[in-house]
Amino acid sequence: MTKAILFFVIALSCGWQTVAGAYILSFFTSCERLRYLILRWKMAEEFPDLERWTIFRVLREFDIKPTLRNFDIAAAAGVLLGFGFTLWF
């Protein structure tokens, strides 16, 4: 519910392009990775926050485990796709 309200506020102030870019960033767990970096938290081998609808939920269907390296690659791809989408439109 909090994410929906946040996206609604972003849509009203910045437009639908920014909401789509923010959702892409969220789907690829870029925001989650940034939170770990800012708070200087160590990442354990288990990633309970990735049980929601994220890229890792899709990758589990292909038997790809969420490791720290995969987490970083997905977050970087999300940043590129999210900002690219926002700037393109």
WOFEN-V497308 format. One record per residue. PHI is phi in whole degrees, -180 to 180 (999 if undefined). PSI is psi in whole degrees, 0 to 359 (NA if undefined). BURIAL is I if it has 16 or more other ideal C-beta (glycine too) atoms within 10 Angstrom, else O. Layout:
# WOFEN-V497308
phi:PHI psi:PSI burial:BURIAL
phi:PHI psi:PSI burial:BURIAL
This chain:
# WOFEN-V497308
phi:999 psi:321 burial:O
phi:-63 psi:320 burial:O
phi:-64 psi:321 burial:O
phi:-64 psi:317 burial:O
phi:-65 psi:318 burial:O
phi:-62 psi:315 burial:O
phi:-64 psi:325 burial:I
phi:-64 psi:316 burial:O
phi:-65 psi:318 burial:O
phi:-63 psi:320 burial:I
phi:-64 psi:320 burial:O
phi:-68 psi:326 burial:O
phi:-95 psi:330 burial:O
phi:-121 psi:343 burial:O
phi:107 psi:166 burial:O
phi:-69 psi:332 burial:O
phi:-63 psi:319 burial:O
phi:-68 psi:324 burial:I
phi:-65 psi:317 burial:I
phi:-64 psi:318 burial:I
phi:-64 psi:320 burial:I
phi:-67 psi:323 burial:I
phi:-68 psi:322 burial:O
phi:-63 psi:315 burial:I
phi:-60 psi:319 burial:I
phi:-69 psi:319 burial:I
phi:-65 psi:322 burial:I
phi:-89 psi:12 burial:I
phi:61 psi:23 burial:I
phi:-65 psi:321 burial:I
phi:-67 psi:322 burial:O
phi:-64 psi:317 burial:I
phi:-66 psi:320 burial:I
phi:-63 psi:322 burial:O
phi:-62 psi:318 burial:O
phi:-64 psi:320 burial:I
phi:-67 psi:315 burial:O
phi:-65 psi:316 burial:O
phi:-84 psi:357 burial:O
phi:56 psi:43 burial:O
phi:-86 psi:143 burial:O
phi:-81 psi:140 burial:O
phi:-95 psi:123 burial:O
phi:-80 psi:176 burial:O
phi:-71 psi:334 burial:O
phi:-93 psi:136 burial:O
phi:-121 psi:83 burial:I
phi:-67 psi:335 burial:O
phi:-71 psi:347 burial:O
phi:-92 psi:9 burial:I
phi:-76 psi:343 burial:O
phi:-75 psi:185 burial:O
phi:-73 psi:95 burial:O
phi:-136 psi:180 burial:I
phi:-62 psi:330 burial:I
phi:-71 psi:333 burial:I
phi:-65 psi:321 burial:O
phi:-71 psi:317 burial:O
phi:-66 psi:332 burial:O
phi:-63 psi:331 burial:O
phi:-65 psi:336 burial:O
phi:-102 psi:16 burial:O
phi:61 psi:35 burial:O
phi:-101 psi:118 burial:O
phi:-81 psi:146 burial:O
phi:-78 psi:97 burial:I
phi:-102 psi:171 burial:O
phi:-62 psi:322 burial:O
phi:-65 psi:315 burial:O
phi:-64 psi:324 burial:I
phi:-61 psi:314 burial:I
phi:-67 psi:320 burial:O
phi:-65 psi:316 burial:O
phi:-64 psi:320 burial:I
phi:-65 psi:318 burial:I
phi:-65 psi:319 burial:O
phi:-64 psi:322 burial:O
phi:-64 psi:321 burial:I
phi:-63 psi:314 burial:I
phi:-63 psi:314 burial:O
phi:-69 psi:317 burial:I
phi:-65 psi:310 burial:I
phi:-70 psi:325 burial:O
phi:-62 psi:316 burial:O
phi:-64 psi:316 burial:I
phi:-64 psi:318 burial:I
phi:-75 psi:329 burial:O
phi:-68 psi:318 burial:O
phi:-100 psi:NA burial:O
